[in-house]
């Protein structure tokens, strides 16, 4: 079995990776807080969601193609 580099991933693969990134971005900070022996406050929950969303958006932006005015001619 050989490993091959795929520049055109399928949509389900992109969605699965995006969900895993969101889960990681949400759970790791929450786990860190609970390891300190306290429950996260509401503002911290919002911060977890916001940080995880930023990770997902950054990941998904890698799949967008940008066209310059020269490309459209």
N, C-alpha and C positions, 0 to 999 in steps of 0.2 A: 504494500500500500504506500503510495507516494503522496506527499503533501504538495498541493498545488495552490498557487496564489490566484485568488479570484477577485478581479477588479469589478465585477458586476454581481454583488450578492443578491439573493432573492429577498422579496419583501418580508416573508415570515422570519428569515434569519435576522434582518435588520430590526424587526419588532421585538424579537426575543432578546436580542442584545440590549435594545433600549430599555426594556422592562428590567433586565438584570442590572443595568447601570442605575436605574431609578431605585431599585431595591437596595443596592449597595450604598448609594448616596443618602438614602433615608435611614437605613438600619445601622450603619457604622457609627454615625454620631449619636444616635439614640442608645446604642450599646455602650458607648463610652460614658455617657451620662449615668446610665444605670450601674455601671461598674463603680462609680463614685458613691453608690449607696443612696441615690435619690431618684425621684421620678421627674422626668422632664416637665418644665412649665409650658403653658400654652404658647408663649412666644417662641420657645425652642422648637416645638412641634412645627410651627409655621416656618421657622428657619430651616428645619430638616427638609420639608417639602420643597421650599424654594431652592435650596441648594441642589437637591436631587433633580428638580426640573431644569435647572441650568445645565447640569451634566447631560441630560437627555437632549436638550435643544442643541447644545454644542455638538453632540454626536450626530444628530440628524442633519445639521447644517453641512456636514461633510459630504452629503449625498446630493446637495443642490448644485445645479450648474448655473453659472453666471455668464451672461452674454454681454459683450461690449458692443457699442454702436457699430464698430467695424465688422463684427460677426454677423450682424443683421443685414448687411448690404449684399 
